[in-house]
Amino acid sequence: MGGKCCICGEVIDGSHKLDPCYIEIVTNAWDDDADRLQQSSVGHYDCIKKVIKLTRYLIPKGEG
């Protein structure tokens, strides 16, 4: 897999079936503003699940 998790800093080795996860953050998302900033990164599914409340659509059956 390669790449490091943006949360824990460890290498993403694909140990979870949903790894890696892609995250994109956009500031001023609803405004058509020239000051909009954007950043993307990857992370472990389990790390992301600890810091973001996932909707039921992002939780595999049997884990929710």
Gaussian input, Z-matrix of N, CA and C with variables (Angstrom, degrees):
# hf/3-21g

backbone

0 1
 N
 C     1     B1
 C     2     B2     1     A1
 N     3     B3     2     A2     1     D1
 C     4     B4     3     A3     2     D2
 C     5     B5     4     A4     3     D3
 N     6     B6     5     A5     4     D4
 C     7     B7     6     A6     5     D5
 C     8     B8     7     A7     6     D6
 N     9     B9     8     A8     7     D7
 C    10    B10     9     A9     8     D8
 C    11    B11    10    A10     9     D9
 N    12    B12    11    A11    10    D10
 C    13    B13    12    A12    11    D11
 C    14    B14    13    A13    12    D12
 N    15    B15    14    A14    13    D13
 C    16    B16    15    A15    14    D14
 C    17    B17    16    A16    15    D15
 N    18    B18    17    A17    16    D16
 C    19    B19    18    A18    17    D17
 C    20    B20    19    A19    18    D18
 N    21    B21    20    A20    19    D19
 C    22    B22    21    A21    20    D20
 C    23    B23    22    A22    21    D21
 N    24    B24    23    A23    22    D22
 C    25    B25    24    A24    23    D23
 C    26    B26    25    A25    24    D24
 N    27    B27    26    A26    25    D25
 C    28    B28    27    A27    26    D26
 C    29    B29    28    A28    27    D27
 N    30    B30    29    A29    28    D28
 C    31    B31    30    A30    29    D29
 C    32    B32    31    A31    30    D30
 N    33    B33    32    A32    31    D31
 C    34    B34    33    A33    32    D32
 C    35    B35    34    A34    33    D33
 N    36    B36    35    A35    34    D34
 C    37    B37    36    A36    35    D35
 C    38    B38    37    A37    36    D36
 N    39    B39    38    A38    37    D37
 C    40    B40    39    A39    38    D38
 C    41    B41    40    A40    39    D39
 N    42    B42    41    A41    40    D40
 C    43    B43    42    A42    41    D41
 C    44    B44    43    A43    42    D42
 N    45    B45    44    A44    43    D43
 C    46    B46    45    A45    44    D44
 C    47    B47    46    A46    45    D45
 N    48    B48    47    A47    46    D46
 C    49    B49    48    A48    47    D47
 C    50    B50    49    A49    48    D48
 N    51    B51    50    A50    49    D49
 C    52    B52    51    A51    50    D50
 C    53    B53    52    A52    51    D51
 N    54    B54    53    A53    52    D52
 C    55    B55    54    A54    53    D53
 C    56    B56    55    A55    54    D54
 N    57    B57    56    A56    55    D55
 C    58    B58    57    A57    56    D56
 C    59    B59    58    A58    57    D57
 N    60    B60    59    A59    58    D58
 C    61    B61    60    A60    59    D59
 C    62    B62    61    A61    60    D60
 N    63    B63    62    A62    61    D61
 C    64    B64    63    A63    62    D62
 C    65    B65    64    A64    63    D63
 N    66    B66    65    A65    64    D64
 C    67    B67    66    A66    65    D65
 C    68    B68    67    A67    66    D66
 N    69    B69    68    A68    67    D67
 C    70    B70    69    A69    68    D68
 C    71    B71    70    A70    69    D69
 N    72    B72    71    A71    70    D70
 C    73    B73    72    A72    71    D71
 C    74    B74    73    A73    72    D72
 N    75    B75    74    A74    73    D73
 C    76    B76    75    A75    74    D74
 C    77    B77    76    A76    75    D75
 N    78    B78    77    A77    76    D76
 C    79    B79    78    A78    77    D77
 C    80    B80    79    A79    78    D78
 N    81    B81    80    A80    79    D79
 C    82    B82    81    A81    80    D80
 C    83    B83    82    A82    81    D81
 N    84    B84    83    A83    82    D82
 C    85    B85    84    A84    83    D83
 C    86    B86    85    A85    84    D84
 N    87    B87    86    A86    85    D85
 C    88    B88    87    A87    86    D86
 C    89    B89    88    A88    87    D87
 N    90    B90    89    A89    88    D88
 C    91    B91    90    A90    89    D89
 C    92    B92    91    A91    90    D90
 N    93    B93    92    A92    91    D91
 C    94    B94    93    A93    92    D92
 C    95    B95    94    A94    93    D93
 N    96    B96    95    A95    94    D94
 C    97    B97    96    A96    95    D95
 C    98    B98    97    A97    96    D96
 N    99    B99    98    A98    97    D97
 C   100   B100    99    A99    98    D98
 C   101   B101   100   A100    99    D99
 N   102   B102   101   A101   100   D100
 C   103   B103   102   A102   101   D101
 C   104   B104   103   A103   102   D102
 N   105   B105   104   A104   103   D103
 C   106   B106   105   A105   104   D104
 C   107   B107   106   A106   105   D105
 N   108   B108   107   A107   106   D106
 C   109   B109   108   A108   107   D107
 C   110   B110   109   A109   108   D108
 N   111   B111   110   A110   109   D109
 C   112   B112   111   A111   110   D110
 C   113   B113   112   A112   111   D111
 N   114   B114   113   A113   112   D112
 C   115   B115   114   A114   113   D113
 C   116   B116   115   A115   114   D114
 N   117   B117   116   A116   115   D115
 C   118   B118   117   A117   116   D116
 C   119   B119   118   A118   117   D117
 N   120   B120   119   A119   118   D118
 C   121   B121   120   A120   119   D119
 C   122   B122   121   A121   120   D120
 N   123   B123   122   A122   121   D121
 C   124   B124   123   A123   122   D122
 C   125   B125   124   A124   123   D123
 N   126   B126   125   A125   124   D124
 C   127   B127   126   A126   125   D125
 C   128   B128   127   A127   126   D126
 N   129   B129   128   A128   127   D127
 C   130   B130   129   A129   128   D128
 C   131   B131   130   A130   129   D129
 N   132   B132   131   A131   130   D130
 C   133   B133   132   A132   131   D131
 C   134   B134   133   A133   132   D132
 N   135   B135   134   A134   133   D133
 C   136   B136   135   A135   134   D134
 C   137   B137   136   A136   135   D135
 N   138   B138   137   A137   136   D136
 C   139   B139   138   A138   137   D137
 C   140   B140   139   A139   138   D138
 N   141   B141   140   A140   139   D139
 C   142   B142   141   A141   140   D140
 C   143   B143   142   A142   141   D141
 N   144   B144   143   A143   142   D142
 C   145   B145   144   A144   143   D143
 C   146   B146   145   A145   144   D144
 N   147   B147   146   A146   145   D145
 C   148   B148   147   A147   146   D146
 C   149   B149   148   A148   147   D147
 N   150   B150   149   A149   148   D148
 C   151   B151   150   A150   149   D149
 C   152   B152   151   A151   150   D150
 N   153   B153   152   A152   151   D151
 C   154   B154   153   A153   152   D152
 C   155   B155   154   A154   153   D153
 N   156   B156   155   A155   154   D154
 C   157   B157   156   A156   155   D155
 C   158   B158   157   A157   156   D156
 N   159   B159   158   A158   157   D157
 C   160   B160   159   A159   158   D158
 C   161   B161   160   A160   159   D159
 N   162   B162   161   A161   160   D160
 C   163   B163   162   A162   161   D161
 C   164   B164   163   A163   162   D162
 N   165   B165   164   A164   163   D163
 C   166   B166   165   A165   164   D164
 C   167   B167   166   A166   165   D165
 N   168   B168   167   A167   166   D166
 C   169   B169   168   A168   167   D167
 C   170   B170   169   A169   168   D168
 N   171   B171   170   A170   169   D169
 C   172   B172   171   A171   170   D170
 C   173   B173   172   A172   171   D171
 N   174   B174   173   A173   172   D172
 C   175   B175   174   A174   173   D173
 C   176   B176   175   A175   174   D174
 N   177   B177   176   A176   175   D175
 C   178   B178   177   A177   176   D176
 C   179   B179   178   A178   177   D177
 N   180   B180   179   A179   178   D178
 C   181   B181   180   A180   179   D179
 C   182   B182   181   A181   180   D180
 N   183   B183   182   A182   181   D181
 C   184   B184   183   A183   182   D182
 C   185   B185   184   A184   183   D183
 N   186   B186   185   A185   184   D184
 C   187   B187   186   A186   185   D185
 C   188   B188   187   A187   186   D186
 N   189   B189   188   A188   187   D187
 C   190   B190   189   A189   188   D188
 C   191   B191   190   A190   189   D189

   B1=1.4595
   B2=1.5277
   B3=1.3184
   B4=1.4560
   B5=1.5127
   B6=1.2904
   B7=1.4457
   B8=1.5176
   B9=1.3164
   B10=1.4611
   B11=1.5155
   B12=1.2998
   B13=1.4607
   B14=1.5258
   B15=1.3115
   B16=1.4664
   B17=1.5247
   B18=1.3201
   B19=1.4599
   B20=1.5261
   B21=1.3392
   B22=1.4661
   B23=1.5262
   B24=1.3349
   B25=1.4544
   B26=1.5202
   B27=1.3246
   B28=1.4626
   B29=1.5351
   B30=1.3270
   B31=1.4597
   B32=1.5282
   B33=1.3254
   B34=1.4579
   B35=1.5145
   B36=1.3389
   B37=1.4632
   B38=1.5185
   B39=1.3216
   B40=1.4551
   B41=1.5100
   B42=1.3303
   B43=1.4655
   B44=1.5280
   B45=1.3143
   B46=1.4680
   B47=1.5218
   B48=1.2936
   B49=1.4674
   B50=1.5319
   B51=1.3343
   B52=1.4609
   B53=1.5288
   B54=1.3186
   B55=1.4635
   B56=1.5203
   B57=1.3074
   B58=1.4504
   B59=1.5261
   B60=1.3070
   B61=1.4698
   B62=1.5253
   B63=1.3064
   B64=1.4636
   B65=1.5170
   B66=1.3261
   B67=1.4620
   B68=1.5270
   B69=1.3242
   B70=1.4641
   B71=1.5168
   B72=1.3174
   B73=1.4580
   B74=1.5214
   B75=1.3275
   B76=1.4593
   B77=1.5268
   B78=1.3242
   B79=1.4660
   B80=1.5259
   B81=1.3118
   B82=1.4726
   B83=1.5266
   B84=1.3076
   B85=1.4641
   B86=1.5273
   B87=1.3186
   B88=1.4688
   B89=1.5156
   B90=1.3174
   B91=1.4561
   B92=1.5235
   B93=1.3050
   B94=1.4532
   B95=1.5210
   B96=1.3235
   B97=1.4566
   B98=1.5275
   B99=1.3038
   B100=1.4644
   B101=1.5277
   B102=1.3391
   B103=1.4643
   B104=1.5193
   B105=1.3201
   B106=1.4653
   B107=1.5276
   B108=1.3351
   B109=1.4562
   B110=1.5170
   B111=1.3177
   B112=1.4535
   B113=1.5279
   B114=1.3315
   B115=1.4563
   B116=1.5190
   B117=1.3052
   B118=1.4645
   B119=1.5217
   B120=1.3222
   B121=1.4488
   B122=1.5185
   B123=1.3087
   B124=1.4631
   B125=1.5187
   B126=1.3242
   B127=1.4571
   B128=1.5130
   B129=1.3286
   B130=1.4619
   B131=1.5268
   B132=1.3083
   B133=1.4644
   B134=1.5239
   B135=1.3371
   B136=1.4659
   B137=1.5241
   B138=1.3258
   B139=1.4719
   B140=1.5308
   B141=1.3221
   B142=1.4601
   B143=1.5206
   B144=1.3212
   B145=1.4655
   B146=1.5301
   B147=1.3177
   B148=1.4713
   B149=1.5228
   B150=1.3296
   B151=1.4633
   B152=1.5237
   B153=1.3263
   B154=1.4657
   B155=1.5190
   B156=1.3151
   B157=1.4617
   B158=1.5267
   B159=1.3225
   B160=1.4569
   B161=1.5226
   B162=1.3045
   B163=1.4561
   B164=1.5171
   B165=1.2947
   B166=1.4594
   B167=1.5215
   B168=1.3053
   B169=1.4602
   B170=1.5333
   B171=1.3158
   B172=1.4629
   B173=1.5253
   B174=1.3185
   B175=1.4652
   B176=1.5340
   B177=1.3412
   B178=1.4624
   B179=1.5319
   B180=1.3104
   B181=1.4474
   B182=1.5241
   B183=1.3221
   B184=1.4497
   B185=1.5091
   B186=1.3545
   B187=1.4522
   B188=1.5150
   B189=1.3168
   B190=1.4522
   B191=1.4545
   A1=110.08
   A2=116.16
   A3=120.18
   A4=112.15
   A5=116.86
   A6=122.84
   A7=110.45
   A8=115.50
   A9=120.91
   A10=110.01
   A11=115.28
   A12=122.44
   A13=109.83
   A14=116.98
   A15=121.74
   A16=112.03
   A17=117.94
   A18=120.78
   A19=111.68
   A20=117.50
   A21=120.30
   A22=113.20
   A23=117.72
   A24=121.21
   A25=114.99
   A26=117.13
   A27=120.69
   A28=110.37
   A29=115.99
   A30=121.87
   A31=109.52
   A32=116.59
   A33=121.56
   A34=107.46
   A35=115.91
   A36=120.82
   A37=113.52
   A38=117.30
   A39=120.34
   A40=113.85
   A41=117.37
   A42=120.11
   A43=112.52
   A44=118.00
   A45=121.80
   A46=107.66
   A47=117.07
   A48=120.37
   A49=113.26
   A50=118.17
   A51=121.30
   A52=113.33
   A53=117.90
   A54=121.28
   A55=110.44
   A56=118.67
   A57=127.74
   A58=111.54
   A59=115.59
   A60=121.44
   A61=108.12
   A62=116.14
   A63=123.45
   A64=107.85
   A65=116.66
   A66=122.11
   A67=108.27
   A68=115.86
   A69=119.93
   A70=108.49
   A71=116.27
   A72=122.34
   A73=107.95
   A74=115.73
   A75=121.88
   A76=107.52
   A77=116.18
   A78=119.76
   A79=109.31
   A80=116.76
   A81=121.96
   A82=111.35
   A83=116.28
   A84=121.96
   A85=113.95
   A86=117.78
   A87=119.62
   A88=113.50
   A89=116.59
   A90=120.22
   A91=109.67
   A92=115.57
   A93=120.58
   A94=106.82
   A95=115.25
   A96=121.89
   A97=110.69
   A98=116.02
   A99=120.43
   A100=111.53
   A101=117.32
   A102=120.97
   A103=112.74
   A104=117.70
   A105=121.07
   A106=109.80
   A107=115.48
   A108=122.22
   A109=108.95
   A110=116.40
   A111=120.50
   A112=109.18
   A113=115.83
   A114=120.82
   A115=108.87
   A116=116.48
   A117=120.25
   A118=109.07
   A119=115.13
   A120=121.05
   A121=109.31
   A122=116.72
   A123=122.02
   A124=109.54
   A125=115.12
   A126=119.65
   A127=111.85
   A128=114.90
   A129=120.67
   A130=109.10
   A131=117.44
   A132=121.96
   A133=109.73
   A134=117.48
   A135=120.29
   A136=112.39
   A137=118.71
   A138=121.37
   A139=110.51
   A140=115.96
   A141=120.33
   A142=110.65
   A143=115.88
   A144=120.99
   A145=111.17
   A146=117.84
   A147=121.81
   A148=112.38
   A149=117.93
   A150=119.88
   A151=114.82
   A152=117.08
   A153=121.25
   A154=108.68
   A155=116.71
   A156=120.18
   A157=107.99
   A158=115.81
   A159=120.88
   A160=110.95
   A161=115.93
   A162=120.04
   A163=109.14
   A164=116.72
   A165=120.48
   A166=112.01
   A167=117.61
   A168=120.56
   A169=112.23
   A170=117.25
   A171=120.82
   A172=112.69
   A173=116.98
   A174=120.95
   A175=107.85
   A176=116.70
   A177=119.83
   A178=111.95
   A179=116.57
   A180=121.61
   A181=109.57
   A182=115.66
   A183=120.76
   A184=114.40
   A185=118.53
   A186=121.19
   A187=112.55
   A188=118.42
   A189=121.26
   A190=113.54
   D1=-60.91
   D2=-179.35
   D3=80.47
   D4=174.03
   D5=-178.03
   D6=81.68
   D7=156.64
   D8=179.92
   D9=-112.33
   D10=145.32
   D11=178.44
   D12=-66.74
   D13=131.75
   D14=-178.99
   D15=-71.83
   D16=-9.10
   D17=-178.97
   D18=-102.32
   D19=-52.94
   D20=-176.41
   D21=-97.99
   D22=-18.64
   D23=179.09
   D24=84.30
   D25=-3.08
   D26=179.96
   D27=-82.39
   D28=158.07
   D29=177.97
   D30=-66.22
   D31=138.66
   D32=176.73
   D33=-86.96
   D34=110.47
   D35=-174.77
   D36=-103.21
   D37=0.15
   D38=178.30
   D39=79.96
   D40=22.07
   D41=-178.69
   D42=-68.03
   D43=-24.17
   D44=174.68
   D45=-101.20
   D46=141.91
   D47=-176.25
   D48=-63.14
   D49=-17.76
   D50=-179.83
   D51=-101.46
   D52=5.61
   D53=176.76
   D54=-81.81
   D55=148.21
   D56=-10.60
   D57=-83.55
   D58=158.75
   D59=174.21
   D60=-104.86
   D61=142.22
   D62=-179.63
   D63=-102.94
   D64=129.72
   D65=-179.14
   D66=-119.65
   D67=136.32
   D68=175.45
   D69=-129.65
   D70=129.89
   D71=178.46
   D72=-116.15
   D73=129.22
   D74=179.43
   D75=-127.95
   D76=123.97
   D77=176.13
   D78=-83.61
   D79=159.57
   D80=-179.72
   D81=50.40
   D82=44.22
   D83=-171.62
   D84=-59.17
   D85=-33.85
   D86=-177.32
   D87=-98.06
   D88=-3.40
   D89=179.76
   D90=-104.80
   D91=143.83
   D92=175.15
   D93=-89.59
   D94=73.91
   D95=-168.22
   D96=-113.44
   D97=137.89
   D98=178.09
   D99=-67.76
   D100=-15.80
   D101=-179.49
   D102=-88.24
   D103=9.23
   D104=-179.19
   D105=-62.10
   D106=134.45
   D107=176.55
   D108=-118.33
   D109=153.01
   D110=-175.99
   D111=-144.80
   D112=138.23
   D113=176.40
   D114=-145.62
   D115=141.94
   D116=176.02
   D117=-128.25
   D118=154.83
   D119=-179.64
   D120=-159.56
   D121=176.78
   D122=176.28
   D123=-122.78
   D124=157.74
   D125=179.44
   D126=-158.29
   D127=166.20
   D128=173.41
   D129=-69.22
   D130=141.45
   D131=175.97
   D132=-55.85
   D133=-47.03
   D134=-176.67
   D135=-65.18
   D136=-35.01
   D137=177.39
   D138=-67.57
   D139=-45.14
   D140=-179.79
   D141=-63.16
   D142=-39.23
   D143=-179.65
   D144=-62.19
   D145=-27.26
   D146=-179.70
   D147=-75.43
   D148=-27.29
   D149=-174.40
   D150=-110.69
   D151=-14.28
   D152=179.45
   D153=-124.73
   D154=131.50
   D155=176.10
   D156=-74.40
   D157=107.70
   D158=-177.66
   D159=-80.92
   D160=145.21
   D161=174.96
   D162=-77.16
   D163=167.21
   D164=-178.52
   D165=-62.29
   D166=-19.94
   D167=-179.79
   D168=-74.45
   D169=-16.93
   D170=-179.38
   D171=-108.42
   D172=10.83
   D173=177.97
   D174=-113.37
   D175=118.26
   D176=-179.20
   D177=-60.37
   D178=150.52
   D179=176.84
   D180=-55.80
   D181=135.53
   D182=-179.94
   D183=92.36
   D184=-13.33
   D185=178.60
   D186=-102.19
   D187=-10.37
   D188=-172.74
   D189=-92.64

